[in-house]
């Protein structure tokens, strides 16, 4: 039988911040701007990337974005979750 996981909103928020922080760290290591990353993954502006990195408006990356970012930065997607 499956058991309910006791995961609160703070756990989820911290997880999203961890992923965003790791993406930012890897992005900066690769000398890619928010604008450049935005264009590479198909966004018209850097505002979404900026909001995610700054934890504004509860924005976060979805799986498709993370996959595209991992390809753009030439890094295993698992690196975002460490």
Buried (B, 14 or more C-beta within 10 A) or exposed (E): EEEEEEEEEEEEEEEBBEBBEBBBEBBEEEEBEBBBBBBBBEBEEBBBBBBBBEBEEEBBBEEEBBEBBBEBBEBEEEEBEE
